[in-house]
């Protein structure tokens, strides 16, 4: 199966795919908007055994926040008051643990939310950066592996330079529970951005929020380009200019880049097995100015 996956997707041009477009996780980040009265409210509903297609034709019973794996991207500005209500429609207790700075009673470790119940987490959004969130009920490894994870983006008060923004969560799925991952994915579905490439334009600035939520090192790599790296998104100046960086479990980073030439460019995990088993996709970079016009202004 893994060899077939490699033959089908790895080096083929991004046409004639089999993944249903309606199932693709939209990587576009929700826009940064002012919080009414400084308060940002979200509701996350947990459901269990939701059919989830992890690869074309391969479905598992996932546990989800608001019906998707990963959960929806949440966004706030540093200093906002966050009110995030968890509604547990499952059969076992759940929680949400947010990375970042908050009071102990909002940490989502001891406060189990029983089936049919709800709880509202309330805390100030800080610091700015990329903050994972996930269920922390025991066994935590299985709750996360079943799909209960997502990304919270906290913007700095002064904002960031406008760019096209993408959210990419790196994860994996052990279908037969033998301790070895069968599929790796960007945003919960193996090969989905091979089926449906992410459109970009030549010269278009791109900011990609990347997070690894699986218990193996992941290595985001973009082809034909380099990126400015902001570890955890907690600084305003890049620390490195590279095209590959290792992220361990729960590590995250902002990657900023733009393409100089049109064409199809792979973005992948540079661990070859991860790429071959689904953690790859394509940027389809369009040319906003025709070549003849560029050469003959």
Secondary structure as UniProt FT lines:
FT   HELIX           2..9
FT   HELIX           21..23
FT   HELIX           36..38
FT   STRAND          39..55
FT   TURN            56..57
FT   STRAND          58..65
FT   TURN            66..67
FT   STRAND          74..77
FT   TURN            78..79
FT   STRAND          81..88
FT   STRAND          97..98
FT   HELIX           104..106
FT   TURN            115..116
FT   STRAND          118..124
FT   STRAND          129..134
FT   HELIX           140..145
FT   TURN            146..147
FT   STRAND          149..155
FT   TURN            157..158
FT   STRAND          164..173
FT   TURN            175..176
FT   STRAND          183..186
FT   TURN            187..188
FT   TURN            190..191
FT   HELIX           192..195
FT   STRAND          198..201
FT   TURN            202..203
FT   STRAND          206..212
FT   STRAND          218..222
FT   TURN            223..224
FT   STRAND          227..231
FT   TURN            232..233
FT   STRAND          240..242
FT   STRAND          244..247
FT   TURN            249..250
FT   STRAND          252..257
FT   STRAND          263..269
FT   HELIX           272..276
FT   TURN            277..278
FT   STRAND          280..286
FT   HELIX           291..295
//
